[in-house]
């Protein structure tokens, strides 16, 4: 019976560790995600500017291209955030888990 209580406490502690590290990873990943989002947006707008300088009439193409570049970048924001947050979370979690094991 005592073993079951200990196992439940360990599972709860592990869940708290995972959730806490996930929240920390999400908060720390916001800056790199924003930088990546901004960089991809600027890249898309630069492509549009270059395209519009080579095609005539360029106003309509540039407007459509700019809108398309922003829409494309927005569609990747979740994926960008995920791939930045996941390794950060795993690194925090494994580091904290290692410290916890070394304490015991």
Residue frames as qw, qx, qy, qz and C-alpha x, y, z in Angstrom:
[[0.000, 0.885, 0.465, 0.000, 0.00, 0.00, 0.00],
 [0.302, -0.801, 0.104, 0.507, 2.79, 2.44, 0.88],
 [0.441, -0.106, 0.600, 0.659, 4.46, 1.62, -2.43],
 [0.223, 0.651, 0.638, 0.344, 1.30, 2.69, -4.32],
 [0.146, -0.945, -0.209, 0.204, 1.17, 6.00, -2.48],
 [0.422, -0.570, 0.366, 0.603, 4.85, 6.61, -3.23],
 [0.399, 0.195, 0.681, 0.582, 4.30, 5.79, -6.93],
 [0.097, 0.838, 0.516, 0.149, 1.30, 8.15, -7.12],
 [0.268, -0.884, 0.015, 0.383, 3.36, 10.92, -5.51],
 [0.456, -0.305, 0.535, 0.643, 6.20, 10.31, -7.97],
 [0.319, 0.488, 0.673, 0.455, 3.80, 10.41, -10.94],
 [0.048, -0.936, -0.345, 0.040, 2.27, 13.64, -9.65],
 [0.384, -0.733, 0.224, 0.514, 5.70, 15.16, -9.07],
 [0.449, -0.022, 0.637, 0.626, 6.80, 14.13, -12.58],
 [0.203, 0.720, 0.595, 0.294, 3.63, 15.62, -14.10],
 [0.183, -0.944, -0.132, 0.241, 4.20, 18.88, -12.22],
 [0.458, -0.486, 0.426, 0.610, 7.81, 18.93, -13.44],
 [0.394, 0.292, 0.676, 0.550, 6.71, 18.39, -17.04],
 [0.076, 0.858, 0.483, 0.157, 4.00, 21.04, -16.91],
 [0.317, -0.866, 0.020, 0.386, 6.21, 23.57, -15.16],
 [0.444, -0.322, 0.524, 0.652, 8.99, 23.07, -17.66],
 [0.329, 0.517, 0.662, 0.432, 6.52, 23.29, -20.54],
 [0.044, -0.952, -0.298, 0.057, 5.25, 26.65, -19.30],
 [0.391, -0.720, 0.274, 0.503, 8.82, 27.86, -18.87],
 [0.477, -0.004, 0.648, 0.594, 9.79, 26.62, -22.35],
 [0.243, 0.738, 0.569, 0.269, 6.77, 28.30, -23.97],
 [0.142, -0.963, -0.104, 0.206, 7.53, 31.60, -22.30],
 [0.412, -0.598, 0.439, 0.529, 11.22, 31.44, -23.26],
 [0.479, 0.184, 0.703, 0.492, 10.44, 30.34, -26.82],
 [0.262, 0.858, 0.412, -0.161, 8.29, 33.40, -27.58],
 [0.056, -0.833, 0.280, 0.473, 11.28, 35.62, -28.41],
 [0.266, -0.272, 0.782, 0.494, 12.98, 33.18, -30.83],
 [0.360, 0.512, 0.774, 0.097, 9.59, 32.42, -32.37],
 [0.171, 0.914, 0.206, -0.305, 8.92, 36.14, -32.90],
 [0.151, -0.670, 0.508, 0.520, 12.40, 36.62, -34.39],
 [0.340, 0.030, 0.866, 0.367, 11.89, 33.70, -36.77],
 [0.305, 0.718, 0.621, -0.072, 8.42, 34.95, -37.72],
 [0.065, 0.903, -0.038, -0.422, 9.78, 38.44, -38.38],
 [0.247, -0.473, 0.676, 0.508, 12.71, 37.11, -40.40],
 [0.356, 0.281, 0.849, 0.272, 10.46, 34.96, -42.59],
 [0.235, 0.846, 0.430, -0.212, 8.09, 37.91, -43.09],
 [0.029, -0.818, 0.293, 0.494, 10.91, 40.21, -44.16],
 [0.331, -0.198, 0.812, 0.437, 12.26, 37.52, -46.46],
 [0.358, 0.540, 0.755, 0.100, 8.86, 37.12, -48.12],
 [0.157, 0.923, 0.194, -0.294, 8.45, 40.88, -48.56],
 [0.188, -0.644, 0.521, 0.527, 11.96, 41.12, -50.04],
 [0.382, 0.129, 0.841, 0.361, 11.05, 38.45, -52.58],
 [0.276, 0.779, 0.561, -0.057, 7.93, 40.44, -53.47],
 [0.014, -0.888, 0.116, 0.444, 9.92, 43.67, -53.84],
 [0.282, -0.387, 0.712, 0.514, 12.45, 41.94, -56.08],
 [0.365, 0.383, 0.820, 0.218, 9.69, 40.36, -58.17],
 [0.209, 0.874, 0.392, -0.199, 7.83, 43.65, -58.57],
 [0.095, -0.770, 0.326, 0.540, 10.98, 45.40, -59.78],
 [0.234, -0.218, 0.818, 0.479, 11.31, 42.83, -62.58],
 [0.173, 0.465, 0.842, 0.213, 7.68, 42.64, -63.72],
 [0.141, 0.124, -0.030, -0.982, 5.52, 45.35, -65.27],
 [0.215, -0.718, 0.099, -0.654, 2.92, 46.53, -64.11],
 [0.429, 0.142, -0.769, 0.454, 4.26, 45.93, -60.63],
 [0.322, -0.299, 0.339, -0.832, 1.71, 47.56, -58.26],
 [0.851, -0.137, -0.087, -0.499, -0.92, 44.82, -58.42],
 [0.816, 0.150, -0.535, 0.158, 1.67, 42.06, -58.29],
 [0.229, 0.323, -0.597, 0.698, 3.40, 43.60, -55.27],
 [0.535, -0.282, 0.245, -0.758, 0.12, 44.02, -53.35],
 [0.929, -0.036, -0.202, -0.307, -0.94, 40.44, -54.03],
 [0.708, 0.266, -0.558, 0.342, 2.53, 39.09, -53.34],
 [0.025, -0.393, 0.532, -0.750, 2.82, 41.01, -50.04],
 [0.728, -0.226, 0.152, -0.630, -0.54, 39.70, -48.89],
 [0.935, 0.102, -0.328, -0.086, 0.41, 36.17, -49.92],
 [0.471, 0.381, -0.609, 0.512, 3.79, 36.42, -48.13],
 [0.299, -0.352, 0.480, -0.746, 2.12, 37.52, -44.88],
 [0.865, -0.094, 0.001, -0.492, -0.55, 34.81, -45.14],
 [0.837, 0.229, -0.485, 0.112, 2.05, 32.13, -45.79],
 [0.246, 0.374, -0.628, 0.637, 4.18, 33.24, -42.84],
 [0.533, -0.290, 0.321, -0.727, 1.13, 33.38, -40.54],
 [0.919, -0.006, -0.228, -0.321, 0.21, 29.83, -41.50],
 [0.743, 0.217, -0.546, 0.320, 3.57, 28.61, -40.16],
 [0.178, -0.659, 0.384, -0.622, 3.55, 30.41, -36.77],
 [0.862, -0.362, 0.189, -0.301, 2.28, 27.36, -34.84],
 [0.951, 0.193, -0.117, 0.211, 4.82, 25.08, -36.50],
 [0.361, 0.632, -0.363, 0.582, 7.65, 27.54, -35.86],
 [0.448, -0.607, 0.349, -0.557, 6.65, 27.85, -32.20],
 [0.970, -0.177, 0.057, -0.154, 6.37, 24.09, -31.82],
 [0.871, 0.283, -0.188, 0.354, 9.81, 23.34, -33.23],
 [0.172, 0.616, -0.399, 0.657, 11.39, 26.01, -31.05],
 [0.590, -0.518, 0.275, -0.555, 9.48, 25.10, -27.87],
 [0.979, -0.073, -0.150, -0.115, 9.83, 21.31, -28.05],
 [0.740, 0.246, -0.413, 0.471, 13.64, 21.06, -27.80],
 [0.057, -0.540, 0.366, -0.756, 13.67, 23.79, -25.15],
 [0.770, -0.383, 0.099, -0.501, 11.11, 21.89, -23.08],
 [0.964, 0.019, -0.249, 0.087, 12.94, 18.59, -23.48],
 [0.485, 0.432, -0.438, 0.622, 16.23, 20.19, -22.45],
 [0.323, -0.504, 0.339, -0.726, 14.66, 21.72, -19.33],
 [0.895, -0.244, -0.019, -0.372, 12.80, 18.56, -18.44],
 [0.907, 0.131, -0.326, 0.232, 15.78, 16.24, -18.86],
 [0.282, 0.491, -0.448, 0.692, 18.07, 18.63, -16.95],
 [0.497, -0.452, 0.295, -0.680, 15.65, 18.87, -14.03],
 [0.964, -0.111, -0.129, -0.206, 15.00, 15.12, -14.06],
 [0.732, 0.308, -0.442, 0.417, 18.76, 14.47, -13.97],
 [0.022, -0.495, 0.445, -0.746, 19.15, 16.84, -10.99],
 [0.751, -0.337, 0.126, -0.553, 16.26, 15.11, -9.22],
 [0.961, 0.043, -0.270, 0.034, 17.81, 11.66, -9.77],
 [0.519, 0.408, -0.474, 0.582, 21.21, 12.87, -8.55],
 [0.341, -0.532, 0.322, -0.705, 19.61, 14.19, -5.32],
 [0.903, -0.246, 0.001, -0.353, 18.21, 10.77, -4.45]]
